[in-house]
Amino acid sequence: MKVIEALSSITRVNILRMLYEEELSVTELSERLRLSKGTVSTHISVLESAGLVESVYVPGVKGVKKVIRPKVERVIIVLKPSGGLEEAYE
């Protein structure tokens, strides 16, 4: 259910869409979304807890830079006839 909860926010869905285009830092995401870094960090934490993204350190202009990248290519949510939900990752 963590994936479903993570995808319940249009902001988090937009973050995932941006990250599929390129790896971005929290600062870059906050500038593009016009949200505070704290707000973006909270959204990233939810996506990380759901296993959808990960934070990694890459070489930057001034040392290392922390970027966020997706961990999965697709998320499939199957509605069971019993009314339950099942999540699958690819």
C-alpha positions in Angstrom: 0.0 0.0 0.0 3.0 2.4 0.4 3.2 2.8 -3.4 -0.5 3.7 -3.7 -0.2 6.2 -0.9 3.0 7.7 -2.5 1.2 8.1 -5.8 -1.9 9.7 -4.2 -0.2 13.1 -4.5 0.0 14.8 -7.9 3.2 16.6 -6.7 4.9 13.2 -6.1 3.6 11.9 -9.5 5.1 15.0 -11.1 8.4 14.5 -9.3 8.5 10.9 -10.7 7.8 12.2 -14.2 10.6 14.7 -14.0 13.0 12.1 -12.6 12.3 9.7 -15.5 13.6 12.5 -17.8 16.8 13.1 -15.8 18.3 12.8 -12.3 17.7 15.9 -10.3 18.8 17.4 -7.0 16.2 18.6 -4.4 17.2 22.1 -5.2 16.6 21.6 -8.9 13.2 19.9 -8.2 12.2 22.7 -5.8 13.0 25.3 -8.5 11.1 23.5 -11.2 8.1 22.8 -8.9 8.2 26.2 -7.3 8.1 24.6 -3.8 10.4 24.9 -0.8 13.3 22.5 -0.5 11.7 21.2 2.7 8.5 20.4 1.0 10.3 18.6 -1.8 12.4 16.7 0.6 9.3 15.5 2.4 7.8 14.2 -0.9 11.1 12.5 -1.8 11.1 10.7 1.6 7.6 9.3 0.9 8.8 8.2 -2.6 11.9 6.6 -1.0 9.9 4.8 1.6 7.7 3.3 -1.2 10.8 2.1 -3.0 10.2 4.3 -6.0 13.2 6.6 -5.9 16.7 6.6 -4.4 19.2 9.3 -3.5 22.7 8.9 -4.7 25.9 11.0 -4.7 27.5 11.9 -8.0 30.5 14.0 -8.8 29.6 17.7 -9.0 31.3 21.0 -9.9 32.3 21.5 -6.2 32.8 18.0 -4.8 29.8 15.7 -4.8 26.2 16.3 -5.5 23.2 14.4 -4.1 20.6 13.6 -6.8 17.4 11.7 -6.8 16.7 9.0 -9.4 13.9 6.5 -10.0 14.3 2.9 -8.9 11.6 1.4 -11.1 10.5 1.9 -14.7 6.8 1.2 -14.2 4.3 0.7 -11.4 1.4 -1.5 -12.1 -1.6 -1.6 -9.7 -4.0 -4.5 -10.1 -7.5 -4.2 -8.7 -8.5 -7.6 -7.3 -12.1 -8.8 -7.8 -12.3 -9.0 -4.0 -11.8 -5.3 -3.8 -8.2 -5.4 -2.6 -5.2 -3.9 -4.3 -2.0 -5.5 -5.3 1.2 -3.6 -6.3 3.8 -4.8 -8.8 7.1 -3.2 -9.8 9.1 -3.5 -13.0 
